[in-house]
Amino acid sequence: GRPQLIRGNKQLLFSGMRVSENCILNLKNKSYSVTADVDMPKDKPANGVIVTQGGEVGGWSFYANEGKLKYCFNFFGIDYYIVTSDTDIPSGKHQLRVEFKYDGGGLAKGADVTLYCDGNQIGKGRVEKTIPMGYSADEACDVGSDTGSPASPEYGPTGNKFNGTINWVQLEIGDDDHNHLVTAEDKVNMAMAKQ
C-alpha cells in the first residue's frame, strides 16, 4: 500500500487542480466540511462544479446548478443523495460551505448535510448511506470542473466548468474518525484493486 501523503485535518486546494484520491484528506467514515471562496458573475446564474471527488461509480460533488448551491453524494451509481439550497447563490464574493455531519456508530453510515452561504444556512438534507473505503480506482479530486465521469447526474461529462472564480477550497475533517474499523485485509484488497 502507498503511504497517505496528507497529514493533519485541513487541506487547501485551488482551481484547476486534479489530484488522486490518495492525495487529499480521507473524508470517508467521518464528519467533514468543504468551504469555497468564490466570486460569482452578475449576469448569469451560478453553474458548474466547485469541487468533486470520484465519479459515476461513486463519490461526491459540491457544485452549482441553475443558480442553486448543491451537494450530491453518489452511492456506487445506485443512489444519489442531492441536497439543494433554498435560495440562489448571489453575485459577488462569497464563501460557500457544505457541512457533512457523519452519524457515527461504524462504517458506511449516513449523515446530515447542511449548505451555507457566508455562514448563513441556505439548505439542509440527508445522506442515508455512504461508501466506506474507496470511490473509484481511477477517478480523482477536481477543483473547478469534473474532468472524469460525472459524480452527479445533474451535469454531464463535459460543459461542467464552474462559471464563477474559485479563489480557494478548504477541506476540513472532524474528530469522529471511524476508519480504525477498516481491517488490514480490507486495506490490502483496496490497494490491490487500484494496481
BELQUI-V742639 format. One record per pair of residues at least 6 apart in sequence whose ideal C-beta (glycine too) atoms are under 8 Angstrom apart, sorted by the first residue. I is the first residue (numbers start at 1). J is the second residue. D is the distance in whole Angstrom. If there is no record, write none. Layout:
i/j/d
I/J/D
I/J/D
//
This chain:
i/j/d
1/187/6
1/188/7
1/191/4
2/22/6
2/191/7
4/22/7
4/26/7
5/22/7
5/23/6
6/23/7
6/24/6
6/25/5
6/26/8
9/25/7
9/172/6
9/173/5
9/174/8
9/175/8
10/25/8
10/170/6
10/171/7
10/172/5
10/173/8
11/24/6
11/25/5
11/170/7
11/171/5
11/172/8
12/168/6
12/169/7
12/170/5
13/19/8
13/24/7
13/51/7
13/141/7
13/143/5
13/168/7
13/169/4
13/170/7
13/171/7
14/143/6
14/166/7
14/168/6
14/169/7
15/143/5
15/144/4
15/162/8
15/165/7
15/166/4
15/167/8
16/143/7
16/144/6
17/141/7
17/142/7
17/143/5
17/144/8
18/140/5
18/141/7
18/142/5
18/143/8
18/147/6
19/140/6
19/141/5
20/140/6
20/141/8
21/53/7
21/54/7
21/134/7
21/135/6
21/136/7
21/139/7
21/140/7
21/141/7
23/141/7
24/53/7
24/141/5
24/171/6
25/32/8
25/171/5
25/173/5
26/173/8
26/179/7
27/53/7
27/60/8
27/100/8
27/171/7
27/173/6
28/130/7
28/131/7
28/132/6
28/133/7
28/179/7
29/102/7
29/107/5
29/108/7
29/109/8
29/130/7
29/132/6
29/177/7
29/178/4
29/179/5
29/181/7
29/182/8
30/102/5
30/173/6
30/174/6
30/176/5
30/177/5
30/178/6
30/179/7
31/99/8
31/100/6
31/101/5
31/102/4
31/111/7
31/173/7
31/174/3
31/176/5
32/99/8
32/100/5
32/102/8
32/171/7
32/172/6
32/173/5
32/174/6
33/97/6
33/98/7
33/99/5
33/100/7
33/171/8
33/172/5
33/174/8
34/50/8
34/51/6
34/62/5
34/97/7
34/98/5
34/100/8
34/169/7
34/170/7
34/171/6
34/172/8
35/95/6
35/96/7
35/97/5
35/169/7
35/170/5
35/172/7
36/50/5
36/51/7
36/62/7
36/95/7
36/96/5
36/97/7
36/166/6
36/168/7
36/169/5
36/170/8
37/93/8
37/94/8
37/95/5
37/166/7
37/167/4
37/168/5
37/169/8
38/50/7
38/93/7
38/94/6
38/95/8
38/96/6
38/162/8
38/164/5
38/165/6
38/166/6
38/167/7
39/92/7
39/93/5
39/94/8
39/164/6
39/165/4
39/167/7
40/46/6
40/89/6
40/90/7
40/91/5
40/92/6
40/93/8
40/94/6
40/164/4
41/91/6
41/163/6
41/164/6
42/91/4
42/92/8
44/163/6
45/64/8
45/66/6
45/67/3
45/88/6
45/89/8
46/64/4
46/67/5
46/68/8
46/69/7
46/88/7
46/89/4
46/163/7
46/164/6
47/64/5
47/65/6
47/66/7
47/67/8
47/162/7
47/163/5
48/63/6
48/64/6
48/144/8
48/145/7
48/155/8
48/160/6
48/161/5
48/162/4
48/163/5
48/164/8
49/61/6
49/62/8
49/63/5
49/142/7
49/144/7
49/145/5
49/146/5
49/155/7
49/160/5
49/161/7
49/162/6
50/62/5
50/63/6
50/64/7
50/96/7
50/143/7
50/144/7
50/162/6
50/166/6
50/169/7
51/61/8
51/62/5
51/141/7
51/142/7
51/143/5
51/144/8
51/169/5
52/59/7
52/60/7
52/61/4
52/62/7
52/63/7
52/141/7
52/142/5
52/146/5
52/151/5
52/152/8
53/59/5
53/60/6
53/61/8
53/135/6
53/139/7
53/140/8
53/141/4
53/142/8
53/151/7
54/60/7
54/74/7
54/135/3
54/136/5
54/139/5
54/151/5
55/74/8
55/135/7
55/136/6
55/139/4
55/146/8
55/148/5
55/149/4
55/150/7
55/151/6
56/74/7
56/77/5
56/149/4
56/150/6
56/151/7
57/74/8
57/76/6
57/77/5
57/135/7
57/136/5
57/139/8
57/149/7
58/74/6
58/75/7
58/76/5
58/77/7
58/131/5
58/135/5
58/136/6
59/74/5
59/131/8
59/135/4
59/136/7
59/139/6
59/151/4
60/71/7
60/72/6
60/73/5
60/74/7
60/151/6
61/70/8
61/71/7
61/72/5
61/74/7
61/146/7
61/150/8
61/151/4
61/152/5
62/70/8
62/71/5
62/96/8
62/98/5
63/69/8
63/70/5
63/71/8
63/72/7
63/152/7
63/154/8
63/155/7
63/160/8
63/162/8
64/70/7
64/89/6
64/162/7
64/163/8
64/164/8
65/84/8
65/154/5
65/155/7
67/88/4
67/89/6
68/84/5
68/85/5
68/87/8
68/88/6
68/89/7
69/84/8
69/85/4
69/89/5
69/96/6
69/115/5
69/117/7
69/122/7
69/123/7
70/82/6
70/83/7
70/84/5
70/85/7
70/115/8
70/152/7
70/154/7
71/82/7
71/83/5
71/98/5
71/100/8
71/113/6
71/115/6
71/125/8
72/80/6
72/81/7
72/82/5
72/83/8
72/151/6
72/152/4
72/153/8
72/154/7
73/80/7
73/81/5
73/111/8
73/113/8
73/127/5
73/130/7
74/80/6
74/151/5
74/152/7
75/81/7
75/129/6
75/130/7
75/131/6
76/131/7
79/128/7
79/129/7
80/152/7
80/153/6
81/113/8
81/125/7
81/126/7
81/127/4
81/128/7
82/125/7
82/152/7
82/154/7
83/98/8
83/113/5
83/115/6
83/123/6
83/124/7
83/125/3
83/126/8
84/115/8
84/123/6
84/125/7
85/115/5
85/117/7
85/122/4
85/123/4
86/122/6
86/123/6
87/117/8
87/122/5
89/96/7
89/117/6
90/117/7
94/117/6
94/118/6
95/116/8
95/117/7
95/118/6
95/119/7
96/115/8
96/116/7
96/117/6
97/115/7
97/116/4
97/117/8
97/119/8
98/113/6
98/114/7
98/115/6
98/116/8
99/113/7
99/114/5
99/116/7
100/111/5
100/112/8
100/113/6
100/127/8
101/111/6
101/112/5
101/113/8
101/114/7
101/174/8
102/109/6
102/110/8
102/111/5
102/130/8
102/174/7
102/176/6
102/178/8
103/109/4
103/110/5
103/111/6
103/112/8
104/176/6
104/178/7
106/178/6
106/181/6
107/132/4
107/178/6
107/181/5
107/182/7
108/129/6
108/130/5
108/131/7
108/132/4
109/129/7
109/130/7
109/178/8
110/126/7
110/127/5
110/128/5
110/129/6
110/130/7
111/126/8
111/127/5
111/130/7
112/124/7
112/125/8
112/126/6
112/127/8
113/124/7
113/125/5
113/126/7
113/127/6
114/121/6
114/123/7
114/124/5
115/121/7
115/122/5
115/123/4
115/124/7
116/122/6
132/182/7
133/182/6
133/186/6
133/190/5
134/190/5
134/193/7
134/194/7
136/148/8
137/193/6
137/194/5
138/148/8
139/148/5
139/149/7
139/151/8
140/147/7
140/148/6
142/148/7
143/166/6
143/169/6
144/161/6
144/162/5
144/166/5
145/160/5
145/161/4
145/162/7
146/152/8
146/155/7
146/157/8
146/160/5
148/157/8
149/157/6
150/156/6
150/157/5
150/160/7
//
